[in-house]
Amino acid sequence: MNLMLKDIKAVLFDLDGTLVDSMWLWKDIDIEYLGRYGIAFPENLQAEIEGMSFSETAVYFKNRFQLSVSLEEIKEE
């Protein structure tokens, strides 16, 4: 047995974008979310939010699309 692995109880993988490509899923989520507010999906949106954290994206959506809901509500939806 490898001594480096002897006392490891758990392993955490960053799957999103590393082992699993989920970018298509986020685009579909954004289209559906904006549609709830009658907002058409901007074609350049994915490029604009690429690299942003979940919280940064919520702030971006609130400001860019002038959403009246709170940041917490945006993230919960």
C-alpha positions, 0 to 999 in steps of 0.5 A: 500500500502506498504510504501517501494514501494510508490515512486519507478518508475522502477525496474531493474532485473538481468535476465541473470543467475538469472531468465533466463538461457541464457548460451546455447545462449552464447555458440551458439553465440561463436560457430558462432562468432569463425566460422566466423574466421575459428576457431573451438569452444574449448570445455572448452571455456565456463568454461574459460570465466565463470564469465568474463564481456562482455569486459573481454571476448572480451579481452580474445577472442582477445588474445586467438584467435589472432583476428586482429579486435579491441575490439570494433569490437569484442563487436559489432559483 
